[in-house]
């Protein structure tokens, strides 16, 4: 068990799409360890996705949220929260639903406490005006690693040797409707019944940006690459998270998945029997996570893409969208 102390700032930012457009966002930025007099230098630097939270089961996590305000909309004094989606809190104080816990005003802090007991893939998001704030970009990934990794010194999705893997990649699915982002930036109302996304993203980027490296200078606030690289025969864990508002169907051309976990629960029956299963296509609903393992095939490049082909476009005009690549390299 370890004590994990993190600090995130809530603020705004801008993200870039491959068609040359930029879109206003809300989000979080990691300010862990930043001196107090320097934290406001991070205003306007919210990332999409929000920073990765990565812990082991049994760790004690102290996560401080500081509301830095919105420099592009200084008139907007929204409070913010952090809600660990699907996570069983012992008391509602740290749940992040503002009606039952705490919401953080501009210029203030609040420290959340968590003790993850179950490994798996989770997500977190702001739960203040969640329809708007989730679409605006206040979404992030959370991984709770199993004790078995520490015990054996190898990588596992769950406390079961059948879930062993050699590499892992985060596949975080969202959509972006440019209209509300434009209207919020320009102090206008949006009717959310007219929500109609035109950009489909993997880990905050649209193809071909999805396969660019994590430190890509043209994407300063979109730090996550979803390029999948593996050697022939290696087992690759894909941690799928859908925190958009639509269901997505995902396939790797010619490569099947073994689904070993869903919603941060290993697939086991009432009597401990293995109920994992194989699929060529994964259907992932809004608010759902799936842990799936595949074995890297022979050398080549294999597309991972949405089966809903209108989502494989950039604003319906050019090829791109919810696509990335699996690049298989020679075995060492």
C-alpha positions as CSV (number, residue, x, y, z in Angstrom):
1,X,0.0,0.0,0.0
2,X,1.2,3.5,-0.8
3,X,-0.1,7.0,-0.2
4,X,-0.6,8.9,-3.4
5,X,-1.0,12.6,-3.4
6,X,-2.0,14.4,-6.6
7,X,-3.3,17.9,-7.4
8,X,-5.4,18.8,-10.5
9,X,-6.5,22.2,-11.6
10,X,-9.8,22.8,-13.3
11,X,-9.6,25.4,-16.1
12,X,-10.1,25.8,-19.9
13,X,-8.1,25.3,-23.1
14,X,-8.2,24.8,-26.8
15,X,-7.8,21.6,-28.9
16,X,-6.9,21.2,-32.5
17,X,-8.4,19.0,-35.2
18,X,-6.7,17.7,-38.4
19,X,-8.8,20.0,-40.5
20,X,-7.1,23.1,-39.0
21,X,-9.9,24.1,-36.6
22,X,-9.5,24.8,-32.9
23,X,-12.2,24.2,-30.3
24,X,-12.7,25.7,-26.9
25,X,-12.8,23.2,-24.0
26,X,-13.0,22.8,-20.2
27,X,-10.8,20.3,-18.5
28,X,-8.2,19.5,-15.9
29,X,-4.4,20.0,-15.8
30,X,-1.9,18.3,-13.5
31,X,-0.4,20.8,-11.0
32,X,1.0,18.2,-8.6
33,X,4.1,19.6,-7.0
34,X,3.8,23.1,-8.5
35,X,4.6,25.9,-6.1
36,X,1.5,27.8,-4.9
37,X,2.6,31.1,-6.5
38,X,2.9,29.4,-9.9
39,X,-0.3,27.4,-10.2
40,X,-2.2,30.2,-11.9
41,X,0.3,30.0,-14.8
42,X,-1.6,26.8,-15.7
43,X,-4.9,28.6,-16.3
44,X,-6.0,28.0,-19.9
45,X,-3.9,24.8,-20.2
46,X,-6.5,22.1,-19.7
47,X,-5.7,18.9,-21.5
48,X,-8.0,16.6,-23.4
49,X,-7.9,13.9,-22.1
50,X,-7.5,15.0,-18.5
51,X,-4.4,13.6,-16.7
52,X,-4.1,9.8,-16.2
53,X,-4.7,8.6,-12.6
54,X,-2.8,5.4,-12.1
55,X,-2.7,3.6,-8.7
56,X,-2.6,0.1,-7.2
57,X,-5.4,-1.5,-5.3
58,X,-5.2,-0.7,-1.7
59,X,-3.4,2.6,-2.2
60,X,-4.7,5.6,-0.3
61,X,-5.3,8.4,-2.8
62,X,-5.5,12.1,-1.8
63,X,-6.5,14.1,-4.9
64,X,-6.8,17.9,-4.4
65,X,-8.9,19.8,-7.0
66,X,-8.1,23.5,-7.4
67,X,-10.6,25.5,-9.5
68,X,-8.3,27.9,-11.5
69,X,-11.1,29.6,-13.3
70,X,-11.7,30.0,-17.1
71,X,-9.5,32.8,-18.6
72,X,-11.3,32.6,-21.9
73,X,-14.6,33.0,-20.1
74,X,-13.8,35.0,-16.9
75,X,-17.5,35.8,-16.5
76,X,-18.3,32.1,-16.1
77,X,-17.8,31.2,-12.4
78,X,-18.8,27.5,-12.7
79,X,-17.9,25.2,-9.8
80,X,-16.3,21.8,-10.6
81,X,-16.0,18.4,-9.1
82,X,-14.2,15.1,-9.7
83,X,-16.5,12.1,-9.9
84,X,-14.9,8.6,-10.1
85,X,-17.4,7.0,-12.4
86,X,-18.6,3.6,-11.1
87,X,-16.4,3.8,-8.0
88,X,-17.9,2.7,-4.7
89,X,-17.2,5.4,-2.2
90,X,-17.7,4.6,1.5
91,X,-19.5,7.9,2.0
92,X,-20.9,10.4,-0.5
93,X,-18.7,13.3,0.5
94,X,-16.0,12.3,-2.0
95,X,-18.4,11.1,-4.7
96,X,-18.3,14.4,-6.7
97,X,-22.0,14.6,-7.3
98,X,-22.5,18.2,-6.1
99,X,-26.0,17.7,-4.7
100,X,-24.6,15.1,-2.3
101,X,-21.0,16.2,-1.8
102,X,-18.8,19.2,-2.4
103,X,-18.4,21.4,-5.5
104,X,-15.3,23.6,-5.7
105,X,-15.8,27.4,-6.5
106,X,-13.2,29.4,-8.4
107,X,-10.1,30.0,-6.4
108,X,-10.8,27.3,-3.9
109,X,-9.5,23.7,-3.2
110,X,-11.0,20.5,-2.0
111,X,-9.2,17.2,-1.3
112,X,-10.8,13.9,-2.3
113,X,-9.9,10.7,-0.6
114,X,-10.1,7.3,-2.3
115,X,-9.0,3.8,-1.4
116,X,-9.4,1.6,-4.5
117,X,-10.2,-2.0,-3.5
118,X,-10.8,-3.5,-6.9
119,X,-8.5,-3.4,-10.0
120,X,-9.7,-2.5,-13.4
121,X,-10.3,0.3,-15.9
122,X,-12.3,3.3,-14.6
123,X,-12.9,6.9,-15.7
124,X,-13.5,10.2,-14.0
125,X,-15.3,13.4,-15.0
126,X,-16.8,16.6,-13.6
127,X,-20.3,16.0,-12.3
128,X,-21.3,19.7,-12.2
129,X,-23.7,20.4,-15.1
130,X,-22.4,17.1,-16.5
131,X,-24.0,17.2,-19.9
132,X,-22.1,20.4,-20.7
133,X,-18.9,19.8,-18.8
134,X,-18.4,16.2,-20.1
135,X,-18.9,17.3,-23.7
136,X,-16.7,20.3,-23.1
137,X,-13.8,17.9,-22.2
138,X,-13.7,17.3,-18.4
139,X,-13.1,13.6,-18.8
140,X,-10.1,11.4,-17.8
141,X,-8.8,7.9,-17.4
142,X,-8.2,6.0,-14.2
143,X,-6.4,2.7,-13.9
144,X,-6.3,0.6,-10.7
145,X,-3.6,-2.1,-11.0
146,X,-3.9,-5.5,-9.3
147,X,-1.8,-6.6,-6.3
148,X,-0.7,-9.6,-8.5
149,X,1.5,-7.3,-10.5
150,X,3.5,-6.4,-7.4
151,X,3.7,-10.0,-6.2
152,X,4.9,-11.5,-9.5
153,X,6.6,-8.6,-11.2
154,X,4.7,-9.0,-14.4
155,X,1.7,-7.2,-15.9
156,X,-1.9,-8.3,-15.3
157,X,-5.3,-6.7,-15.9
158,X,-6.7,-8.4,-12.8
159,X,-5.6,-10.7,-10.0
160,X,-5.6,-13.7,-12.3
161,X,-2.7,-15.0,-14.4
162,X,-5.0,-15.5,-17.4
163,X,-5.2,-11.7,-17.7
164,X,-1.4,-11.3,-18.3
165,X,-0.2,-9.0,-21.0
166,X,3.0,-7.4,-22.3
167,X,1.8,-4.0,-23.6
168,X,-1.2,-1.8,-23.0
169,X,-2.8,1.1,-24.7
170,X,-5.6,3.4,-23.7
171,X,-8.5,3.7,-26.2
172,X,-10.7,6.5,-24.8
173,X,-13.7,7.2,-27.0
174,X,-15.5,10.6,-27.1
175,X,-17.3,12.8,-29.7
176,X,-17.2,16.5,-30.2
177,X,-20.0,18.8,-31.5
178,X,-18.3,22.0,-32.6
179,X,-21.4,24.1,-32.2
180,X,-21.7,24.1,-28.3
181,X,-17.9,24.7,-28.0
182,X,-18.2,27.7,-30.3
183,X,-21.2,29.1,-28.5
184,X,-19.8,28.6,-25.0
185,X,-16.6,30.4,-26.1
186,X,-18.8,33.3,-27.5
187,X,-21.1,33.6,-24.5
188,X,-24.1,32.1,-26.2
189,X,-26.6,29.4,-25.1
190,X,-26.8,26.0,-26.7
191,X,-29.9,23.8,-26.8
192,X,-28.5,20.3,-25.9
193,X,-31.4,18.6,-27.6
194,X,-29.7,19.6,-30.8
195,X,-26.5,17.8,-30.0
196,X,-25.0,16.4,-33.2
197,X,-21.3,15.6,-33.1
198,X,-19.1,15.9,-36.2
199,X,-15.7,14.9,-34.8
200,X,-15.1,11.4,-33.3
201,X,-12.0,11.1,-31.1
202,X,-9.7,8.4,-29.6
203,X,-8.0,9.8,-26.5
204,X,-8.7,13.4,-27.4
205,X,-7.5,13.2,-31.1
206,X,-8.9,12.5,-34.5
207,X,-7.0,10.4,-37.1
208,X,-4.3,10.9,-38.4
209,X,-3.4,12.8,-35.2
210,X,-4.1,9.6,-33.2
211,X,-0.9,8.0,-34.4
212,X,1.3,11.0,-33.7
213,X,3.6,10.7,-30.6
214,X,2.5,11.8,-27.2
215,X,4.8,14.9,-27.2
216,X,3.5,16.1,-30.6
217,X,4.2,19.9,-30.6
218,X,1.2,20.7,-32.8
219,X,-1.1,19.2,-30.2
220,X,0.2,20.8,-26.9
221,X,-3.0,20.2,-25.0
222,X,-3.8,16.7,-26.4
223,X,-1.0,14.6,-24.9
224,X,-2.3,11.0,-25.5
225,X,-1.2,9.0,-28.5
226,X,-3.3,5.9,-29.3
227,X,-0.8,4.3,-31.7
228,X,-0.5,0.6,-30.8
229,X,2.9,-0.9,-31.3
230,X,3.8,-4.5,-30.4
231,X,6.0,-7.3,-31.5
232,X,4.7,-10.5,-33.2
233,X,3.1,-12.8,-30.6
234,X,2.9,-10.3,-27.8
235,X,-0.3,-9.9,-25.8
236,X,-1.7,-6.4,-25.9
237,X,-4.2,-5.1,-23.4
238,X,-6.6,-2.4,-24.7
239,X,-8.3,-0.4,-22.0
240,X,-11.5,0.9,-23.7
241,X,-13.3,3.8,-22.1
242,X,-16.4,5.4,-23.6
243,X,-17.2,8.7,-22.0
244,X,-19.1,10.2,-25.0
245,X,-22.8,10.2,-25.4
246,X,-23.1,7.6,-28.1
247,X,-22.4,3.8,-28.4
248,X,-19.4,2.9,-30.5
249,X,-18.5,-0.3,-32.2
250,X,-14.8,-0.9,-32.6
251,X,-12.8,-3.5,-34.6
252,X,-9.2,-4.3,-35.5
253,X,-9.3,-5.6,-39.1
254,X,-8.7,-9.3,-39.0
255,X,-7.7,-9.5,-35.3
256,X,-10.1,-10.8,-32.6
257,X,-10.2,-9.6,-29.0
258,X,-10.6,-11.6,-25.8
259,X,-12.8,-9.6,-23.4
260,X,-11.5,-10.2,-19.9
261,X,-13.2,-7.4,-18.0
262,X,-16.1,-5.0,-18.2
263,X,-16.8,-2.0,-16.0
264,X,-13.8,-2.7,-13.8
265,X,-14.9,-6.3,-13.1
266,X,-13.2,-9.4,-14.2
267,X,-15.5,-11.7,-16.2
268,X,-16.2,-14.5,-13.7
269,X,-19.4,-16.4,-12.9
270,X,-21.1,-16.9,-9.6
271,X,-18.8,-19.9,-8.9
272,X,-15.6,-18.4,-10.2
273,X,-15.9,-19.9,-13.6
274,X,-14.2,-18.0,-16.5
275,X,-16.8,-16.2,-18.6
276,X,-14.4,-14.2,-20.7
277,X,-15.3,-14.3,-24.4
278,X,-13.9,-13.6,-27.9
279,X,-15.3,-10.9,-30.3
280,X,-14.3,-9.5,-33.7
281,X,-16.2,-6.3,-32.9
282,X,-16.7,-4.6,-29.5
283,X,-19.8,-2.6,-28.7
284,X,-19.1,-0.1,-26.0
285,X,-21.9,1.9,-24.5
286,X,-21.7,5.4,-23.1
287,X,-20.2,5.3,-19.6
288,X,-18.8,1.8,-20.0
289,X,-15.3,0.4,-19.9
290,X,-14.0,-2.9,-21.5
291,X,-10.6,-4.6,-21.0
292,X,-9.7,-6.7,-24.1
293,X,-6.6,-8.6,-24.9
294,X,-5.4,-9.5,-28.4
295,X,-2.3,-11.3,-29.7
296,X,-0.2,-9.3,-32.1
297,X,-0.3,-11.1,-35.5
298,X,2.3,-11.2,-38.2
299,X,4.2,-8.1,-39.3
300,X,2.1,-5.3,-40.7
301,X,-0.2,-2.3,-40.0
302,X,-3.7,-3.2,-38.9
303,X,-6.4,-0.4,-38.6
304,X,-8.4,-0.1,-35.4
305,X,-11.6,1.8,-36.4
306,X,-15.2,2.4,-35.7
307,X,-17.6,0.2,-37.6
308,X,-20.0,3.2,-37.8
309,X,-18.3,4.5,-40.9
310,X,-19.6,8.1,-40.7
311,X,-17.4,8.3,-37.5
312,X,-14.4,7.7,-39.7
313,X,-14.5,11.2,-41.1
314,X,-13.3,14.7,-40.0
315,X,-16.4,16.8,-39.9
316,X,-18.0,14.6,-42.6
317,X,-15.6,16.0,-45.2
318,X,-12.3,14.1,-45.2
319,X,-11.0,10.7,-44.0
320,X,-10.1,10.5,-40.3
321,X,-11.9,10.4,-37.1
322,X,-12.2,7.4,-34.8
323,X,-9.3,5.4,-36.2
324,X,-5.8,4.4,-35.1
325,X,-3.3,1.8,-36.1
326,X,-1.8,-1.4,-34.7
327,X,1.8,-1.6,-36.0
328,X,3.3,-5.1,-35.5
329,X,7.1,-5.2,-35.4
330,X,9.5,-8.2,-35.6
331,X,9.8,-10.3,-32.5
332,X,13.0,-9.4,-30.5
